[in-house]
Amino acid sequence: MLGKWVTIVTVLSAGALALGCSSSREVEVTGSVSGASSKGDVVLEFFDVEGEEKTSVHTAKAGSDGAFSEKVELAGEKVLVRAIGDTDGNGACSPGELWGEVTATIEEDAAKVAITLSVAACPKEE
């Protein structure tokens, strides 16, 4: 019986330690997207930037006026926001679609960006 309790306490302690060591926090990212075509949605992809590493953490859509506000779990000190004028509806950048991205520094758990879309070769997959 004692062995069972030791196992339970060990598992619970490991879980609490894993949760306690997480350095991510909720960040409110607000901004606007300009230059979008009237066809299709503007897809937003949010990347956590830690040093040279970029990790995709959240996807959303901008409002019809191009404005957005999203709460995103981030660990780094910067966030990269990529916007794609998704005219073909596949949720990713396709040749000929407008897109743009901006990296912003997080201050007081908030970041603000303004993204202008233009035609360019699609970004490499992260």
C-alpha positions in Angstrom: 0.0 0.0 0.0 2.8 2.4 0.9 4.4 1.8 -2.6 1.2 2.9 -4.3 1.1 6.2 -2.4 4.8 6.8 -3.2 4.0 6.3 -6.9 1.0 8.7 -6.7 3.0 11.4 -4.9 5.9 11.1 -7.4 3.6 11.4 -10.4 1.8 14.4 -8.9 5.1 16.1 -7.9 6.5 15.6 -11.5 3.3 17.1 -13.0 3.4 20.1 -10.7 7.1 20.7 -11.4 6.4 20.6 -15.2 3.6 23.1 -14.9 5.5 25.4 -12.6 8.5 25.5 -14.9 6.6 26.7 -17.9 7.6 30.3 -18.8 4.8 30.9 -21.3 2.2 33.6 -20.5 -0.9 34.9 -22.2 -0.1 37.9 -24.5 -2.6 40.1 -26.1 -1.6 40.8 -29.7 -3.6 43.5 -31.4 -3.1 45.1 -34.8 -4.3 45.7 -38.3 -3.8 44.3 -41.8 -3.9 46.6 -44.9 -3.7 45.9 -48.6 -5.9 42.8 -48.5 -8.0 41.8 -51.5 -11.8 41.8 -51.0 -11.8 38.1 -52.0 -11.1 35.5 -49.2 -10.2 35.8 -45.6 -7.0 37.2 -44.1 -5.4 34.3 -42.2 -3.2 35.2 -39.3 -0.4 32.9 -38.0 1.3 33.8 -34.7 4.9 32.6 -34.0 6.6 32.5 -30.6 10.1 33.9 -31.1 12.8 32.7 -28.7 16.3 33.7 -29.9 16.6 32.3 -33.5 13.8 29.8 -33.0 10.3 30.5 -34.3 7.4 28.2 -33.4 3.9 28.5 -34.8 1.5 28.7 -31.8 -1.8 30.1 -33.0 -3.9 30.7 -36.1 -6.8 33.1 -36.5 -8.6 35.3 -39.0 -8.6 39.1 -39.2 -11.9 41.0 -39.1 -13.4 42.3 -42.3 -11.9 45.7 -41.6 -8.4 44.1 -41.1 -8.4 44.7 -37.3 -7.6 41.9 -34.9 -7.1 41.2 -31.2 -5.9 37.7 -30.1 -4.7 36.2 -26.9 -1.8 33.9 -27.5 0.4 31.8 -25.2 4.0 32.9 -25.7 7.3 32.2 -23.9 9.7 34.4 -25.9 10.2 38.2 -25.7 8.9 38.7 -29.3 6.0 37.6 -31.5 6.0 37.2 -35.3 2.6 37.7 -36.9 2.2 36.6 -40.5 -0.9 37.6 -42.5 -2.0 36.0 -45.7 -4.7 37.2 -48.1 -6.1 33.7 -48.5 -8.0 34.0 -51.8 -8.1 30.3 -52.5 -9.3 29.4 -49.0 -6.6 26.8 -48.3 -5.4 28.5 -45.1 -1.8 28.9 -46.3 0.1 31.1 -48.7 -0.2 30.1 -52.3 1.7 31.6 -55.3 0.2 35.0 -56.3 -1.5 35.7 -52.9 -0.7 38.8 -50.9 1.1 38.3 -47.6 3.2 40.1 -45.0 4.7 39.7 -41.6 5.9 41.8 -38.7 7.9 40.9 -35.6 7.1 42.9 -32.4 8.6 43.0 -29.0 6.3 42.0 -26.1 5.9 44.7 -23.4 3.7 44.1 -20.3 2.2 41.0 -21.9 1.0 42.9 -25.0 2.2 43.6 -28.5 0.8 45.8 -31.3 1.5 45.3 -35.0 0.5 46.8 -38.4 1.0 44.5 -41.4 0.9 45.6 -45.0 0.2 42.8 -47.5 2.1 42.6 -50.8 2.8 40.1 -53.6 6.0 38.2 -53.0 7.2 34.6 -53.0 5.5 32.7 -50.2 7.5 32.3 -47.0 9.2 29.0 -46.2 7.3 26.8 -43.9 8.4 27.2 -40.3 
